Amino acid sequence: MISRVDAIDLQAKEFYLKHKFIPFQDKELSLFLPLESIAREFFIGQVRE
């Protein structure tokens, strides 16, 4: 699964790129973040049981 965003302009796209989103090759302002990345960031510093 992925989390997809459509940036409203190039400045917004740069914001998403700085936060590890990956651009789609066929849509200039569409980017995605794999849910594994989200989960990894969420659990940093937390102890899993």
N, C-alpha and C positions, 0 to 999 in steps of 0.2 A: 504494500500500500504506500501511497505517497500523499503529501499535502501539496496542493497546487495553488499558485497565485497568479493573477494577471496584473502586472504593474501598470499604473496609470500613465507613466512616462519613463524616460530613461533615468532620471534622477531616482525614482522609486526602484527601478531595476537595480541600480547600483547599491541601494540600501539592502535589498534582498541578497545580492551577491556577497556582500560583506558578512551576512549571516548564514553563509554556507548553502544557500539555495543554488540549484543547478539549472541553467537555462535550457529550454527545449530548443532543438536545432531548427525546427520549422516555424516557430512563432517567436518573434523578436522580444515580446514583453511577457511571455509566459515562462514561469519557473516552477521547479518542484523541490521538495525536501522529503527524502525518504523517511517514513515513520520510524525506522530504526534509529535515525539520527535524533529525532525528537525524543524517543525513549531513552537513548543514551544520555542526552543532556538532562533529562528529567531526573534520572537516577544517579547522577554524579554526586558523590558525597553522602549518599544514602546507603544504608546497609540493607541488603536483600535478605529475606528469610527463606 
